[in-house]
Amino acid sequence: MLDALKQTKDGIFIEIEVVANSSNFKIEYNEWSKRIKLKITSPAIKGQANKEIQTYFSEIFGSATIVKGEHNKKKTIFVNSNFEEVSNKLSKILK
């Protein structure tokens, strides 16, 4: 799971891949793509999926911004936090 995290001096980038319009919400780590995989219930129409993603990560880390891949299933999320906090919280969620 640590492969999906990239540390910068300002915070952490989280590499994710999204499956929109799923029947249930699910989060897991994809070892092949080295990304956090999110199955979300919102459709990828008019920013609904992006809004659900940002809301989910903001609830965990206080704030989250999609900085890459707004119109793609592979996205990069930025959270203003340290590496240890992000990895600990994601490890608990992914168990």
Residue pairs with C-beta under 8 A, 6 or more apart in sequence:
1 29
1 36
1 87
1 90
1 91
1 94
2 87
3 34
4 14
4 15
4 16
4 29
4 34
4 35
4 36
5 12
5 13
5 14
5 15
5 83
5 86
5 87
5 90
6 12
6 13
6 14
6 15
7 83
10 80
11 78
11 79
11 80
11 81
11 82
12 78
12 79
12 81
12 82
12 83
12 86
13 67
13 76
13 77
13 78
14 36
14 57
14 76
14 77
14 78
14 79
14 86
14 90
15 34
15 35
15 36
15 74
15 75
15 76
16 35
16 36
16 37
16 38
16 53
16 74
16 75
16 76
16 77
17 30
17 33
17 35
17 36
17 37
17 38
17 73
17 74
17 75
18 37
18 38
18 40
18 44
18 49
18 53
18 73
18 74
18 75
19 37
19 38
19 39
19 40
19 73
20 40
20 42
20 43
20 44
20 49
20 73
21 40
21 41
21 42
21 43
21 44
22 39
22 40
22 41
23 41
24 39
24 41
25 38
25 39
25 40
25 41
25 56
26 38
26 39
27 36
27 37
27 38
27 39
27 93
27 94
28 36
28 37
28 94
29 35
29 36
29 37
29 94
30 36
30 37
33 74
35 74
36 90
36 94
38 53
38 56
40 49
40 52
40 53
40 56
41 52
42 48
42 49
42 51
42 52
43 49
44 73
50 66
50 70
50 75
53 64
53 66
53 75
53 77
54 64
54 65
54 66
54 77
56 64
57 64
57 77
57 79
58 64
60 89
60 93
61 79
61 80
61 81
61 85
61 86
61 89
62 79
62 80
62 81
63 79
63 80
64 77
64 78
64 79
65 77
65 78
66 75
66 76
66 77
67 76
67 77
67 78
68 75
68 76
69 75
69 76
79 86
